[in-house]
Amino acid sequence: MADAKKRLDTNVAGNFFVDATCINCDTCRQLAPHSFEEVGELSAVTRQPEDDGRVHQAYQALLACPVGSIGTERSDKIQLQAAMSSFPLLLEGGVFYCGFNSEKSFGANSYFIQHSEGNWLIDSPRYIKHLVDAIDRMGGLRYIFLTHEDDVADAARYAVKFGATRIIHRADADAMPEAEWIVDGVETVTLSPQFELIPVPGHTPGSSALLYGNRFLFTGDHLWWDPKTRSLDAPRRLVWRSRAMLHSIEKLLNYRFEWVLAGHGDRVKLPPEDMQAHLRFLLDQRRSALAS
Ligand code: SF4
């Protein structure tokens, strides 16, 4: 729980606040961009939510915050319960954002796919009863796809609970050596009909994207949407090999997809042609940066 005594001075006056334990993971700014902004090195409430919709978003942010840095002066139990019930949050086509980001993955987003051949978890949220029960009601888990070594969080607990098969690339498998399915090499692997693992080394040697139905690309920390520049972006820091990352961005031009669903950074839906154009723009930028 957030501590009012640690309330940051950067918050505006009012019910919601961020305290000094914030790790600046960006989760609240994605869920409630009207109310939360980055101020200096941390997040803050820069506008109090005024209507029910925005209060709902602020409570979603409070619950998703991986370190409990968001608090209220007066809790609204009905709104809090409604926000809890909204997770996992349907995005489109049986794809959900899980919420309850984990500190163990520095607050990375995780996703759930409800599918007739068995459900998928992409990276791991916190292991909490509400989410475990919700996943149980939705049919459990058949696969847990791990995009890279940083975002495994509570994957082992979810795997044991649901008897799920964990999938990770060998180059990042030290983070989950007991994974049931360890993938080798640089070629795309069809994991099951509609699901392809695309190796995208760069941020880490074993980074992998999951392409679902030629519509949804789960990218871990390889690629995300930057709402400020309204463009796709990729890591500049914490990069294993820049040239490998460049090739991995280029590789994605061979695929059509509408959604980028990132671990860190915003998710986005665009027409496939626009997505390709954004990818080409990013590639050109990074080629120039490497050449200079
Ligand atoms: S979700 Fe929590 S830790 Fe992450 S930026 Fe917001 S307040 Fe900080």
Boltz pocket constraint, residues with backbone or C-beta under 6 A from the ligand:
constraints:
  - pocket:
      binder: B
      contacts: [[A, 18], [A, 21], [A, 22], [A, 23], [A, 24], [A, 25], [A, 26], [A, 27], [A, 28], [A, 29], [A, 42], [A, 43], [A, 61], [A, 64], [A, 65], [A, 66], [A, 67], [A, 68], [A, 69], [A, 70], [A, 107]]
      max_distance: 6.0
